[in-house]
Amino acid sequence: MTYTAINAVLKQFKADKGVEYAYHQFKTPPKSKNFIAYFETAPDVFAADNKSYFSEKHFEIELYTTTKQPELEDYLMQLFSDA
């Protein structure tokens, strides 16, 4: 999944549930108690014979809440499944 696709899903999640999100970190503290931080992790690169054949980016999406909220987690996972 690309950065643009992830951003579109998180934008929909914010519109539906009011959960703020930011790439890597917030510039100012988030206003809501629930928020998401997401960032790119190490990519997978398939290389052989000094040539890169394939590179795949990976992102980590972290949902922070004050209490466990399975319905919020499930909804977020469903949005990503549908994307």
VMD Tcl script that draws the C-alpha trace (Angstrom):
set ca {
  {0.00 0.00 0.00}
  {1.31 3.43 -0.87}
  {1.60 6.52 1.31}
  {-1.21 8.14 -0.69}
  {-3.55 5.17 -0.18}
  {-2.81 5.04 3.55}
  {-3.42 8.77 3.85}
  {-6.79 8.39 2.06}
  {-7.89 5.63 4.47}
  {-6.81 7.66 7.51}
  {-8.61 10.73 6.15}
  {-11.81 8.65 5.91}
  {-11.23 7.30 9.43}
  {-10.85 10.84 10.76}
  {-14.03 11.95 8.99}
  {-15.99 8.99 10.36}
  {-14.58 8.71 13.89}
  {-12.86 12.05 14.57}
  {-9.47 10.46 15.24}
  {-6.53 12.70 14.36}
  {-3.51 11.30 12.55}
  {0.00 12.39 11.63}
  {2.96 10.98 9.79}
  {5.63 10.00 12.33}
  {4.75 12.62 14.96}
  {2.45 15.54 15.68}
  {3.85 19.07 15.47}
  {1.66 19.99 18.44}
  {-0.02 17.59 20.89}
  {-3.19 16.04 19.42}
  {-6.45 17.57 20.64}
  {-8.24 14.25 21.01}
  {-7.48 11.39 23.39}
  {-7.50 8.93 20.49}
  {-4.98 9.47 17.71}
  {-2.90 7.69 15.09}
  {0.77 7.98 14.24}
  {2.05 6.19 11.16}
  {5.48 5.89 9.59}
  {7.50 3.99 7.05}
  {9.56 1.07 8.29}
  {12.45 -0.66 6.54}
  {11.57 -1.66 2.99}
  {11.93 -5.17 1.60}
  {14.34 -5.22 -1.30}
  {14.90 -8.20 -3.55}
  {18.31 -7.92 -5.12}
  {20.72 -10.24 -6.87}
  {23.85 -9.86 -8.97}
  {24.27 -6.24 -7.84}
  {20.85 -5.33 -9.20}
  {17.66 -4.39 -7.35}
  {14.68 -6.20 -8.85}
  {11.92 -5.32 -6.43}
  {11.40 -2.96 -3.52}
  {8.33 -2.89 -1.29}
  {7.65 -0.21 1.31}
  {6.10 -1.07 4.65}
  {4.25 1.24 7.00}
  {3.40 0.89 10.66}
  {0.13 2.39 11.85}
  {-0.27 2.91 15.58}
  {-3.67 3.67 17.10}
  {-3.38 5.25 20.55}
  {-6.37 5.23 22.90}
  {-6.82 5.81 26.62}
  {-8.68 2.51 26.97}
  {-8.92 -0.59 24.82}
  {-11.44 0.08 22.01}
  {-11.83 -3.04 19.86}
  {-14.65 -1.52 17.80}
  {-12.38 1.36 16.77}
  {-9.55 -1.04 15.91}
  {-11.91 -3.28 13.95}
  {-13.31 -0.35 11.99}
  {-9.81 0.84 11.08}
  {-8.80 -2.65 9.98}
  {-11.98 -2.91 7.90}
  {-11.20 0.36 6.13}
  {-7.76 -0.94 5.22}
  {-9.18 -4.27 4.08}
  {-11.64 -2.49 1.79}
  {-8.98 -0.16 0.31}
}
mol new
graphics top color blue
foreach p $ca { graphics top sphere $p radius 0.5 }
foreach p [lrange $ca 0 end-1] q [lrange $ca 1 end] { graphics top cylinder $p $q radius 0.2 }
display resetview
